[in-house]
Amino acid sequence: MKTTAALALCVLTLSVAGCTTSDDTPPGGVSALAEEEGSDEDEGIPAEGEEESQGDEAQATGEGGGDSESQTAAEDQGEQTSGPGAGGGSTDLPDAESMDDEVCVAFFEGRAPLAAQVLDGREMVTRGQDSELSEVEFMQVEVLSERLDEIGSDASQDQAALVTSIIIPFTQVTRAAEEGGTDEETGAVTYDTVETTESEEAQQEFTSSCTSSGNGG
């Protein structure tokens, strides 16, 4: 009888203890932190390390994109500003697509038409008479002269006469180079004044003939 009572008391004691057992994990303990992290993951909140990683990736992406855009802009700008024909003169030139004459089309066609290159080349040789033309600039003058000669050879008599006048400044610079104006070490060319008025007037007249009713425009 005593044994049965003792067992009953023991069972009752264990039952009470089980009902009154509380979480012994202190606030901030390992188990508590694990539970908090699990709760954050369930709610979609990134952990501290993940936030830093995502921030670094976003910053790297933003910086990379900016560099790429700057580089592209820089390359585009370089294409628009380098060499004869890249100046603002080409914006006022007539459209070659509206012309019927093949010589006119050859003078005005393209993103950097020969007409624009002549405008910029004439300004270049005018500036050069105050100092000099570099070897690269002089090569550009030679190319312009060659292209104008090609157009003149296919032009009508009137057109050819205008082209001959357009080419005058470049012919003068070329002659100066041939007569000893070239520096043997640098290849730069020095010369006296160049005549540009006749060239400018001839180009204006050539443009007018290409935009007349007989040639489109």
C-alpha positions in Angstrom: 0.0 0.0 0.0 2.8 2.4 0.8 4.5 1.4 -2.4 1.4 2.2 -4.4 1.1 5.6 -2.7 4.7 6.4 -3.3 4.4 5.6 -7.0 1.3 7.8 -7.3 3.1 10.6 -5.6 6.0 10.3 -7.9 3.9 10.3 -11.0 2.0 13.4 -9.7 5.2 15.2 -9.0 6.6 14.5 -12.4 3.4 15.6 -14.1 3.3 18.9 -12.2 6.9 19.5 -13.1 6.2 18.9 -16.8 3.3 21.3 -16.8 5.3 24.1 -15.0 8.5 23.7 -17.1 9.5 27.1 -18.6 12.1 28.0 -21.3 15.4 28.2 -19.5 17.2 29.8 -22.5 18.3 33.3 -21.4 17.4 36.3 -23.6 20.1 36.7 -26.2 21.3 33.1 -25.8 22.3 30.9 -28.8 18.9 29.2 -29.0 17.1 32.6 -28.9 19.3 34.1 -31.6 18.7 31.0 -33.8 15.0 31.4 -33.3 15.2 35.1 -34.3 17.2 34.4 -37.4 14.8 31.7 -38.4 12.0 34.2 -38.0 13.7 36.8 -40.2 14.3 34.3 -42.9 10.7 33.3 -42.9 9.7 37.0 -43.2 12.1 37.5 -46.1 14.4 39.9 -44.2 18.1 39.3 -45.2 20.6 38.7 -42.5 23.3 41.3 -41.8 26.0 39.7 -44.0 23.6 39.3 -46.9 22.7 43.0 -46.7 26.3 44.0 -47.0 26.9 41.6 -49.9 23.8 42.9 -51.8 24.9 46.5 -51.2 28.4 45.8 -52.6 26.9 44.1 -55.7 24.5 47.0 -56.3 27.3 49.5 -55.9 29.6 47.5 -58.3 26.8 47.3 -60.8 26.1 51.0 -60.7 29.7 52.0 -61.0 30.3 49.6 -63.9 27.2 50.9 -65.8 28.4 54.5 -65.3 31.8 53.7 -66.7 30.4 51.9 -69.7 28.0 54.8 -70.5 30.8 57.4 -70.1 33.1 55.4 -72.3 30.5 55.1 -75.0 29.7 58.8 -74.8 33.4 59.5 -75.0 33.8 57.3 -78.1 30.8 58.9 -79.8 32.1 62.3 -79.0 35.5 61.4 -80.4 34.0 60.3 -83.7 32.1 63.6 -84.0 35.1 65.9 -83.2 38.2 64.3 -84.8 39.5 65.2 -88.3 38.2 67.4 -91.1 34.5 67.2 -91.7 33.7 66.8 -87.9 33.0 70.4 -87.3 29.7 72.2 -87.2 29.7 73.3 -90.8 28.2 70.0 -92.0 24.9 70.8 -90.2 23.9 73.4 -92.8 24.9 71.4 -95.9 22.2 70.2 -98.3 21.1 66.6 -98.5 22.7 64.6 -101.2 19.7 62.4 -101.5 17.8 65.3 -103.1 20.4 65.7 -105.9 20.5 64.1 -109.3 24.0 65.1 -110.4 26.6 62.4 -109.6 29.4 64.9 -108.9 27.1 66.8 -106.5 26.2 63.6 -104.7 29.9 62.7 -104.3 30.6 66.1 -102.8 27.7 66.0 -100.3 27.0 62.4 -99.5 27.9 60.5 -96.2 28.0 61.3 -92.5 31.2 63.3 -93.0 30.7 64.6 -96.6 33.6 66.0 -98.6 31.9 69.4 -98.5 32.2 69.5 -94.7 35.8 68.3 -94.8 36.7 71.1 -97.1 35.1 73.6 -94.7 37.0 72.3 -91.8 40.2 71.8 -93.8 40.1 75.4 -94.9 39.8 76.6 -91.3 42.7 74.3 -90.3 45.1 75.7 -92.9 44.1 79.2 -91.9 45.0 78.5 -88.3 48.2 76.8 -89.4 49.6 79.9 -91.1 50.0 81.4 -87.6 52.1 78.5 -86.5 52.4 75.3 -88.5 50.5 72.2 -89.6 51.4 68.9 -87.9 52.4 66.0 -90.1 49.0 64.4 -89.5 47.2 67.6 -90.5 49.2 68.0 -93.6 48.4 64.4 -94.6 44.7 65.4 -94.2 45.3 68.3 -96.6 46.8 65.9 -99.1 43.8 63.6 -98.9 41.4 66.4 -99.4 43.4 67.6 -102.5 43.3 64.1 -103.9 39.6 63.7 -103.4 38.8 67.1 -104.9 41.0 66.2 -107.9 39.0 63.0 -108.4 35.7 64.9 -108.3 37.0 67.5 -110.7 38.1 64.9 -113.2 34.5 63.7 -113.5 32.8 67.1 -113.4 31.5 69.2 -116.2 33.6 72.1 -117.3 31.9 74.6 -115.1 32.0 72.3 -112.1 35.6 71.5 -112.7 36.5 75.2 -112.7 34.7 75.7 -109.3 36.5 72.6 -107.8 39.9 74.0 -109.0 39.1 77.2 -107.0 37.9 75.3 -104.0 41.2 73.5 -103.8 43.4 76.6 -103.9 44.3 76.8 -100.1 45.3 73.1 -100.0 47.4 73.5 -103.2 49.2 76.5 -101.6 50.0 74.4 -98.5 51.2 71.5 -100.6 53.4 73.7 -102.7 54.9 75.2 -99.5 55.8 71.8 -98.2 57.4 70.8 -101.5 59.5 74.0 -101.5 61.2 73.3 -98.2 58.5 74.1 -95.7 58.6 70.7 -94.1 60.5 70.0 -90.9 62.7 66.9 -91.5 62.4 65.8 -87.9 58.7 66.3 -87.0 57.2 66.4 -90.5 55.3 69.6 -89.6 54.8 72.2 -92.4 55.2 75.9 -92.1 54.0 78.4 -94.7 52.9 82.0 -95.2 49.4 83.2 -95.6 46.9 81.2 -97.7 44.2 82.6 -99.9 40.7 81.3 -98.8 38.3 83.9 -100.2 38.1 82.5 -103.7 37.8 78.9 -102.3 34.9 79.9 -100.1 33.0 81.7 -102.9 33.6 78.8 -105.3 32.2 76.4 -102.8 29.1 78.5 -102.3 28.6 78.7 -106.0 29.1 74.9 -106.4 26.6 74.3 -103.6 24.0 76.6 -105.3 24.4 74.8 -108.6 23.9 71.4 -106.9 20.7 72.6 -105.1 19.2 74.3 -108.2 16.0 72.9 -109.7 17.9 70.9 -112.3 19.8 68.9 -109.7 17.0 68.4 -107.1 16.5 70.2 -103.8 
